[in-house]
Amino acid sequence: MRQAIGGNWLQRLRQAVDEIMAAPASTASDYRSERGGGRFFSDFFMWRRSESIDRFARCPEIVELAAKFMNADEVFLFYDHLLVKEPGTSQPTPIHQDLPYWPLSGEQIISVWVPLDPVTVDSGAVHYVSGSHRWGTVFAPQAFSNDSTYSQQYAEMDLMPPPDADEIQTKHRSIYWDTQPGDVVLHHPLTLHYAPGNSTASVRRRAIAFRYVGSDARYQDRAGHFLTNPNLASILAQIDLRDGAPLRGAMFPRVWPP
Ligand SMILES: O=C(O)CCC(=O)C(=O)O
């Protein structure tokens, strides 16, 4: 969606991101790999610390889009996810679907990816494998970074092995968009997607993905989901939901209707 977000919001979000990066919380990660250089920084659930991110996550510009694309009468914030690739970051975002990382089931689940800088293929535009949400295939997640243990945690799960990026990129069409601040990209939780590093010399690639659910989404307490990562233990400890419960409560605020 082109120019869905106004300039004031973007300025506030950039400032919030710079504050978050200047003093990383325990929920933050640097995704490290052997392909050194640059920095691939991420953080989660920032709305709980940043008033700007909290307000933005509830603003009609973005929440109405989520409601419309999920065909939902009610919208709940699942979480926010910061993904910053600084200039000279060689590390790609591995090909993945989001749902296998999450303790969730349901149909009304969506991500709204909000870039805060101009994004091109050179600075790390996200590529989406066209139609992959309808393949009926759920792939095991792969770690974003070498020091993560995702693969081992998921080894026991009844999923297809992680997707083979070369094979998928050869056989299927991927699409991406150059985006300007104000544009947003929405994707389904089973869409395969990936991104190159940021090979530019000076263009930052700051983006926040806001994840929303509707009332049909359920908490599904399966082994090894992303909230069991040690850096998110403080978040998991605050979630008091039984398996099969709808996402509700202080950790998953209702953001629509206002
Ligand atoms: O920003 C990126 O590089 C990847 C984004 C992503 O994987 C997501 O929003 O689910």
The ligand as an SDF file (V2000), in Angstrom:
LIG
                    3D

 10  9  0  0  0  0  0  0  0  0999 V2000
   12.8220   -7.2980    7.1990 O   0  0  0  0  0  0  0  0  0  0  0  0
   13.2680   -8.3850    6.8460 C   0  0  0  0  0  0  0  0  0  0  0  0
   14.4140   -8.5340    6.3950 O   0  0  0  0  0  0  0  0  0  0  0  0
   12.4110   -9.6150    6.9760 C   0  0  0  0  0  0  0  0  0  0  0  0
   11.0300   -9.3220    7.4300 C   0  0  0  0  0  0  0  0  0  0  0  0
   10.3010  -10.5320    7.8720 C   0  0  0  0  0  0  0  0  0  0  0  0
   10.7780  -11.6400    7.8210 O   0  0  0  0  0  0  0  0  0  0  0  0
    8.9510  -10.3640    8.3970 C   0  0  0  0  0  0  0  0  0  0  0  0
    8.4770   -9.2410    8.5510 O   0  0  0  0  0  0  0  0  0  0  0  0
    8.3020  -11.3870    8.6800 O   0  0  0  0  0  0  0  0  0  0  0  0
  1  2  2  0
  2  3  1  0
  2  4  1  0
  4  5  1  0
  5  6  1  0
  6  7  2  0
  6  8  1  0
  8  9  2  0
  8 10  1  0
M  END
$$$$
